[in-house]
Amino acid sequence: MLHVLRHPLAAHALTQLRAVDTPPAAFRAFAHQVGLLLALESTRDLPLRPHTVHTPLEPHLGDVLAQGLVVVPILRAGLGLVQPYLDLFPEVSVGYVGLERDHQSAVARSYYCKLPPLAGRRVLCVDPMLATGGSAVQALDLLREQGAQDLALVVLVAAPEGVAAVAARHPKVPVFTAALDRELNARKYILPGLGDFGDRLYGT
């Protein structure tokens, strides 16, 4: 269920995101580019229904989206992946899950949750980094408990350990990523990775 993005623009932008000297403004622009490509890839199979419109010349039977879409960022870094969905899907609903990782134990604690109705809609949980998988598993657990059935995880960079953790707990949830990196280091950071996404995105 792992889908690794294959696109020249994604490869180019991801390299710039990894570079330690990329300033916050450029970092945000490159993150947006990769986010757009991931948004397109993660919604490629959205169902359609027939819909008739009138062109200036005649009626036309076309297709429109048949399923609602919900994007749920894991705060705060996940906010950096929301705008691409807002750009592409004007009627998307946005929920929020607040999970904060303890840098000593690498265990996430929940501090906030605000969600729209999830049943019957495509629910995309977004978080830039899939490291240990602890935060992702907690968020996916919560979304399942709140009624999400058509569920996917979208990340910029994933570690094999995180992918394995999600697959063990949620084997039917697809994971969309721009890169599958090598491993985690002793501090549970992704290698080669791109550092702390939230800090680099917001210049903190």
C-alpha positions as CSV (number, residue, x, y, z in Angstrom):
1,M,0.0,0.0,0.0
2,L,3.1,2.3,-0.3
3,H,2.9,4.8,-3.2
4,V,6.2,6.7,-3.9
5,L,5.8,9.7,-6.1
6,R,7.7,9.5,-9.3
7,H,7.9,13.0,-11.0
8,P,10.9,15.1,-12.0
9,L,9.5,18.2,-10.4
10,A,9.0,16.3,-7.1
11,A,12.6,15.1,-7.2
12,H,13.9,18.6,-7.9
13,A,11.8,20.3,-5.1
14,L,12.6,17.5,-2.6
15,T,16.4,18.0,-3.2
16,Q,15.9,21.7,-2.4
17,L,13.9,20.9,0.7
18,R,16.7,18.7,2.0
19,A,19.4,21.4,1.5
20,V,20.3,22.9,4.9
21,D,20.7,26.4,3.4
22,T,17.3,26.6,1.8
23,P,15.6,29.7,3.5
24,P,12.1,29.5,4.9
25,A,10.4,31.3,2.0
26,A,11.9,29.0,-0.6
27,F,11.3,26.0,1.7
28,R,7.6,26.9,1.8
29,A,7.4,27.2,-2.0
30,F,9.1,23.9,-2.6
31,A,6.9,22.2,0.0
32,H,3.9,23.5,-1.8
33,Q,5.1,22.1,-5.1
34,V,5.6,18.7,-3.7
35,G,2.3,19.0,-1.8
36,L,0.4,19.7,-5.0
37,L,1.8,16.6,-6.7
38,L,1.0,14.5,-3.7
39,A,-2.5,15.9,-3.5
40,L,-3.0,14.9,-7.2
41,E,-1.6,11.4,-6.6
42,S,-3.6,10.7,-3.5
43,T,-6.9,11.7,-5.2
44,R,-6.2,10.0,-8.5
45,D,-8.9,7.3,-7.9
46,L,-11.7,9.6,-6.5
47,P,-15.0,8.3,-7.8
48,L,-17.0,10.3,-10.4
49,R,-20.7,10.5,-11.2
50,P,-22.4,11.6,-14.4
51,H,-23.6,15.2,-14.6
52,T,-25.2,17.1,-17.5
53,V,-24.2,20.7,-18.2
54,H,-25.1,23.0,-21.1
55,T,-22.2,24.3,-23.2
56,P,-22.8,27.4,-25.3
57,L,-23.7,25.1,-28.1
58,E,-25.5,22.0,-26.7
59,P,-26.0,19.8,-23.6
60,H,-23.1,17.7,-22.5
61,L,-22.9,14.7,-20.2
62,G,-19.7,14.9,-18.2
63,D,-18.5,13.8,-14.8
64,V,-18.2,15.5,-11.5
65,L,-16.7,14.3,-8.2
66,A,-19.0,11.9,-6.4
67,Q,-17.4,11.8,-3.0
68,G,-16.6,14.5,-0.4
69,L,-13.0,15.1,0.7
70,V,-11.6,15.8,4.1
71,V,-7.9,16.6,4.8
72,V,-6.7,16.3,8.3
73,P,-3.2,17.7,9.1
74,I,-1.3,16.6,12.2
75,L,-0.5,19.9,13.9
76,R,1.6,21.8,13.5
77,A,3.9,20.7,10.6
78,G,1.0,19.1,8.8
79,L,-0.5,22.5,8.1
80,G,2.2,22.9,5.4
81,L,0.4,20.3,3.3
82,V,-3.1,21.7,3.5
83,Q,-3.0,24.5,1.0
84,P,-2.5,22.3,-2.0
85,Y,-5.8,20.5,-1.3
86,L,-7.5,23.9,-0.8
87,D,-6.2,25.0,-4.1
88,L,-7.3,21.9,-6.0
89,F,-10.5,21.1,-4.2
90,P,-12.4,24.3,-3.2
91,E,-15.1,22.3,-1.3
92,V,-12.7,20.2,0.8
93,S,-13.3,20.1,4.6
94,V,-10.4,20.5,7.0
95,G,-10.1,18.8,10.4
96,Y,-7.2,19.0,12.8
97,V,-5.4,16.6,15.1
98,G,-2.8,17.9,17.5
99,L,0.0,15.5,18.4
100,E,3.3,16.6,19.9
101,R,6.3,14.4,19.8
102,D,8.5,14.2,22.9
103,H,12.0,14.6,21.6
104,Q,13.4,12.4,24.4
105,S,11.0,9.4,24.2
106,A,9.8,10.0,20.6
107,V,6.3,9.2,21.8
108,A,3.5,11.6,20.7
109,R,0.9,13.0,23.0
110,S,-2.5,14.3,21.9
111,Y,-3.5,17.8,22.8
112,Y,-6.2,18.8,20.2
113,C,-8.8,17.3,17.9
114,K,-11.4,19.0,15.8
115,L,-13.0,17.1,12.9
116,P,-15.9,17.4,10.4
117,P,-18.1,14.4,9.7
118,L,-15.9,11.7,8.2
119,A,-18.3,8.9,7.2
120,G,-18.7,8.4,3.5
121,R,-15.9,10.8,2.6
122,R,-12.3,10.3,1.5
123,V,-10.2,11.2,4.5
124,L,-6.5,12.2,3.9
125,C,-4.3,12.4,7.0
126,V,-1.3,14.6,6.2
127,D,2.0,15.0,8.0
128,P,5.3,15.8,6.3
129,M,7.5,13.2,8.1
130,L,6.7,9.6,8.8
131,A,9.5,8.6,11.2
132,T,8.7,6.1,13.9
133,G,5.0,6.0,12.8
134,G,3.8,6.6,16.3
135,S,2.0,9.9,15.5
136,A,0.6,8.6,12.3
137,V,-0.8,5.4,13.9
138,Q,-2.3,7.5,16.7
139,A,-3.9,9.8,14.2
140,L,-5.2,7.0,12.0
141,D,-6.6,5.2,15.1
142,L,-8.5,8.4,16.1
143,L,-9.9,9.0,12.6
144,R,-11.1,5.4,12.4
145,E,-12.8,5.8,15.8
146,Q,-14.5,9.0,14.4
147,G,-16.0,7.1,11.4
148,A,-13.4,7.3,8.7
149,Q,-13.5,4.3,6.4
150,D,-11.9,5.6,3.1
151,L,-8.6,6.6,4.7
152,A,-5.1,7.4,3.4
153,L,-1.9,8.9,4.8
154,V,0.1,11.5,2.9
155,V,3.7,12.4,3.9
156,L,6.6,14.1,2.2
157,V,9.3,11.8,3.5
158,A,9.0,8.4,5.0
159,A,11.3,6.1,6.9
160,P,11.0,2.3,6.5
161,E,10.4,2.0,10.2
162,G,7.4,4.3,10.0
163,V,5.9,2.6,7.0
164,A,6.2,-0.8,8.8
165,A,4.5,0.6,11.9
166,V,1.5,2.0,9.8
167,A,1.3,-1.3,7.8
168,A,1.2,-3.4,11.0
169,R,-1.6,-1.4,12.6
170,H,-3.5,-0.2,9.4
171,P,-2.6,-2.7,6.7
172,K,-5.3,-1.4,4.3
173,V,-4.4,2.3,4.6
174,P,-2.4,3.5,1.6
175,V,0.6,5.7,2.3
176,F,1.6,8.3,-0.3
177,T,5.1,9.8,-0.1
178,A,7.5,11.8,-2.2
179,A,10.5,9.7,-0.8
180,L,11.2,6.5,1.1
181,D,14.4,7.4,3.0
182,R,17.1,5.1,4.4
183,E,16.5,4.8,8.1
184,L,16.1,6.5,11.5
185,N,19.1,7.6,13.5
186,A,19.4,7.1,17.3
187,R,17.3,10.2,18.0
188,K,14.5,8.9,15.7
189,Y,15.2,11.4,13.0
190,I,14.9,10.4,9.3
191,L,18.2,9.9,7.4
192,P,19.0,11.6,5.1
193,G,15.7,13.4,5.8
194,L,15.3,17.2,5.8
195,G,15.5,18.2,9.4
196,D,12.6,19.5,11.5
197,F,10.0,20.3,8.8
198,G,7.9,22.6,11.1
199,D,10.9,24.6,12.2
200,R,12.1,25.0,8.7
201,L,8.7,25.9,7.3
202,Y,8.0,28.6,9.8
203,G,11.6,29.8,10.5
204,T,11.6,28.8,14.2
